[in-house]
C-alpha cells in the first residue's frame, strides 16, 4: 500500500498517448486498473470518469498516419492503482 499512496492521484481524464494533453507520465509508473461497467478492461487508450466513457481500438483498423482507430464506449468508469 505504500506504493499506491506515493503515486499521484489519478486524474478525471487520462490518455495513454504521449501527444495528448491528457497524458500524465507519472501516473503510468504504477499499474492502473480500469473497470468499465464492473468489468476489468485491458485495452483502454483513454478514459473520462466524470463523463462516463472510454476509448478503445476498433479492431485492426488504422488511420492514414498508422494510429489505431478508436471507438468511444459509454458506461460507468472506475480507475485505481493495483
Secondary structure, DSSP 8 states (H G I E B T S, - for coil): -HHHHHS----SEEES-TTSTT--GGGGGS-EEEEETTEEES-EEEEETTTTEEEEEEEEEE-TTS-EEEEEEES-EEEEE-
